[in-house]
């Protein structure tokens, strides 16, 4: 291995790490205000109170609003499943289930993508 090739590999690795660090910093800068805004949009979409999204209310509209909030917090804000669970007061596996439900429903996903663009 020549010195130039090794140096190029090190530079490529540094660039990769720089991009990963920048992406992680962006993700960590998600504020409580941003989370509250996403939860509020999901609540308005399903005509429920934002408080209905938190916890385990299993009625249809609050459950759909919670699924929408989970998906937007994951895909728009880039939060981890555990952090979304902490924000909403639910288990991370429930968050994963909600995100998968939205991904499996093209009409709901398109609606939520439209909300993200409008925000």
C-alpha positions in Angstrom: 0.0 0.0 0.0 1.5 3.3 -1.0 1.5 6.3 1.2 -0.7 8.3 -1.1 -3.4 5.6 -1.2 -3.3 5.3 2.6 -3.6 9.0 3.0 -6.6 9.1 0.5 -8.3 6.3 2.5 -7.8 8.3 5.8 -9.2 11.4 4.1 -12.2 9.5 2.9 -12.8 8.1 6.4 -12.5 11.6 7.9 -15.1 12.9 5.4 -17.4 10.0 6.2 -17.1 10.7 10.0 -17.6 14.5 9.4 -20.9 13.8 7.6 -22.1 11.4 10.3 -21.2 13.8 13.0 -23.0 16.7 11.2 -26.1 14.5 10.7 -26.1 13.5 14.4 -25.8 17.1 15.5 -28.8 18.0 13.3 -30.8 15.2 14.8 -29.9 16.2 18.3 -31.0 19.8 17.8 -34.6 18.7 17.5 -36.3 20.8 20.1 -39.2 20.2 22.4 -41.0 23.0 20.5 -40.5 21.1 17.2 -41.9 17.9 18.8 -44.9 19.8 20.2 -45.5 21.3 16.7 -45.5 17.9 15.1 -47.8 16.5 17.8 -50.1 19.5 17.4 -50.4 18.9 13.6 -51.2 15.3 14.1 -53.9 16.1 16.6 -55.5 18.7 14.3 -55.4 16.3 11.4 -57.5 13.8 13.4 -59.5 16.3 15.3 -58.3 15.3 18.7 -56.6 17.1 21.5 -52.8 16.9 21.6 -53.2 15.3 25.1 -55.1 12.4 23.5 -52.0 11.4 21.6 -50.0 10.8 24.7 -50.4 7.5 26.5 -52.5 4.5 25.7 -55.9 5.8 24.4 -57.0 3.0 22.0 -59.9 4.8 20.4 -59.6 5.1 16.6 -58.9 8.8 16.1 -56.4 9.2 18.9 -54.6 6.0 17.8 -54.4 7.3 14.2 -53.2 10.6 15.4 -50.5 8.9 17.6 -49.4 6.8 14.6 -49.1 9.9 12.5 -47.2 11.7 15.2 -44.8 8.7 15.6 -44.2 8.6 11.9 -43.6 12.3 11.5 -41.3 12.4 14.6 -39.3 9.5 13.1 -39.2 10.6 9.4 -39.4 14.4 9.7 -37.5 15.0 12.9 -35.3 11.9 12.7 -35.8 10.9 16.3 -35.0 7.4 17.5 -37.7 5.0 18.4 -36.8 5.3 22.1 -36.8 9.1 22.1 -40.2 9.1 20.4 -41.5 6.7 23.0 -40.2 8.9 25.7 -41.9 12.0 24.2 -45.2 10.3 23.8 -45.2 8.1 26.9 -45.3 4.8 24.9 -43.0 1.9 24.4 -40.5 2.0 21.5 -42.0 -1.2 20.0 -45.3 0.7 19.8 -43.6 3.5 18.0 -42.1 0.9 15.5 -45.5 -0.6 15.0 -47.0 2.8 14.3 -44.3 3.8 11.8 -44.8 0.5 10.0 -48.5 1.0 9.9 -48.1 4.4 8.2 -45.5 3.0 5.8 -48.0 0.3 4.8 -50.8 2.8 4.2 -49.8 4.8 1.0 -52.8 7.3 1.4 -51.9 8.1 5.0 -48.2 8.4 4.2 -48.9 10.8 1.3 -51.1 12.9 3.5 -48.4 13.1 6.1 -45.8 13.9 3.5 -48.0 16.8 2.4 -48.2 18.1 5.9 -44.4 18.0 6.2 -44.0 20.0 3.0 -46.6 22.6 4.2 -44.9 23.1 7.6 
